[in-house]
Amino acid sequence: MKYKLSVTKNFASAHCLREYEGKCENLHGHNWKIKAAFSGSKLDNAGMLIDFTNIKKCLNQIISYLDHKFLNEIDPFNKINPTAENIAAFIYEQLKQIETKTAKVCEVEVWENEFSSAVISM
């Protein structure tokens, strides 16, 4: 049996896409929605895969770094395009710091609006 836990959070930020022709090359903002998921097949002695509190704390730290910022000016997006795909990958890599022996980040989904999202998964 496999377990999957997820936490969803929001933040707002602005960006513009480099090397892109169209509206999104101009400065614009989004109210981003992030869903971070961990999976594993073994629960700890308390009957948990990973504590939701740990996921929320880490995700809050990541969001604090991104929230109300011009993403193009902060690392790593001052070097790479702040696309939904790259934002998902950035969050995914940051969440790896709280992985345990049995709970691994398995998916991060980033919505730039209610209709469009990018997913990175294990």
C-alpha positions as CSV (number, residue, x, y, z in Angstrom):
1,M,0.0,0.0,0.0
2,K,1.2,3.5,-0.8
3,Y,0.3,6.7,1.1
4,K,0.2,10.2,-0.4
5,L,-0.1,13.4,1.7
6,S,-0.5,16.9,0.2
7,V,-0.6,20.5,1.4
8,T,-1.9,23.4,-0.6
9,K,-0.8,27.0,-0.2
10,N,-1.1,30.3,-2.1
11,F,1.2,33.3,-2.8
12,A,1.2,36.3,-5.1
13,S,4.2,37.5,-7.2
14,A,5.1,39.1,-10.5
15,H,7.3,38.0,-13.3
16,C,8.0,38.4,-17.0
17,L,9.2,35.6,-19.3
18,R,12.4,36.1,-21.1
19,E,12.9,34.7,-24.6
20,Y,9.1,34.6,-25.1
21,E,7.0,36.4,-27.7
22,G,3.6,37.3,-26.4
23,K,1.8,38.9,-23.6
24,C,3.8,37.1,-20.9
25,E,7.0,38.8,-21.9
26,N,5.6,41.9,-20.2
27,L,5.6,42.3,-16.4
28,H,2.5,40.7,-14.9
29,G,1.4,39.0,-11.7
30,H,-0.3,35.8,-10.6
31,N,-2.0,34.5,-7.5
32,W,-0.2,31.2,-7.5
33,K,-1.5,28.1,-5.9
34,I,0.9,25.4,-4.8
35,K,0.1,21.8,-4.0
36,A,3.0,19.8,-2.5
37,A,2.7,16.0,-2.1
38,F,4.8,13.4,-0.3
39,S,4.5,9.6,-0.7
40,G,5.7,6.5,0.9
41,S,4.6,3.0,2.0
42,K,5.6,2.9,5.7
43,L,4.1,4.9,8.5
44,D,6.0,5.9,11.7
45,N,5.1,4.8,15.2
46,A,2.5,7.5,15.5
47,G,0.8,6.2,12.3
48,M,1.9,9.1,10.1
49,L,3.8,9.1,6.8
50,I,5.2,12.6,7.6
51,D,3.8,15.3,9.9
52,F,1.6,17.8,8.0
53,T,3.1,20.5,10.3
54,N,6.6,19.8,8.8
55,I,5.3,20.1,5.3
56,K,3.4,23.3,6.1
57,K,6.4,24.9,7.9
58,C,8.8,24.2,5.0
59,L,6.2,25.3,2.4
60,N,5.6,28.5,4.3
61,Q,9.3,29.3,4.3
62,I,9.5,28.7,0.5
63,I,6.4,30.8,-0.1
64,S,7.8,33.6,2.2
65,Y,10.8,33.8,-0.1
66,L,8.6,34.1,-3.2
67,D,5.6,36.0,-2.0
68,H,5.1,39.6,-3.2
69,K,8.3,39.5,-5.1
70,F,9.3,40.3,-8.7
71,L,10.6,36.7,-9.3
72,N,13.0,37.7,-12.1
73,E,15.1,39.5,-9.5
74,I,15.5,36.7,-7.0
75,D,17.7,33.6,-7.2
76,P,17.3,31.3,-9.1
77,F,14.9,33.1,-11.4
78,N,17.4,35.9,-12.0
79,K,19.2,33.2,-14.1
80,I,16.3,31.0,-15.3
81,N,12.9,31.9,-16.5
82,P,10.3,32.1,-13.8
83,T,7.9,29.8,-15.6
84,A,5.4,27.6,-13.7
85,E,7.5,24.6,-14.6
86,N,10.7,26.2,-13.1
87,I,8.8,27.4,-10.0
88,A,7.5,23.9,-9.5
89,A,11.0,22.4,-9.8
90,F,12.4,25.0,-7.4
91,I,9.8,24.2,-4.8
92,Y,10.3,20.5,-5.3
93,E,14.0,20.8,-4.7
94,Q,13.5,22.9,-1.5
95,L,11.0,20.4,-0.1
96,K,13.6,17.6,-0.4
97,Q,15.2,19.0,2.8
98,I,12.4,17.5,4.9
99,E,12.2,14.1,3.3
100,T,12.5,11.2,5.6
101,K,13.7,7.6,5.0
102,T,10.1,6.6,4.2
103,A,8.5,9.9,3.0
104,K,9.7,11.5,-0.3
105,V,8.5,14.5,-2.2
106,C,6.5,12.9,-5.1
107,E,4.8,15.9,-6.7
108,V,4.5,19.6,-6.8
109,E,1.8,21.3,-8.8
110,V,1.9,25.1,-9.5
111,W,-1.2,26.9,-10.8
112,E,-0.7,30.3,-12.3
113,N,-4.5,30.6,-12.5
114,E,-7.5,28.4,-12.0
115,F,-7.2,26.8,-15.4
116,S,-3.4,26.4,-16.0
117,S,-0.9,24.4,-13.9
118,A,2.5,22.7,-14.2
119,V,3.4,19.5,-12.4
120,I,6.7,18.0,-11.5
121,S,6.7,14.5,-10.1
122,M,9.1,11.8,-9.0
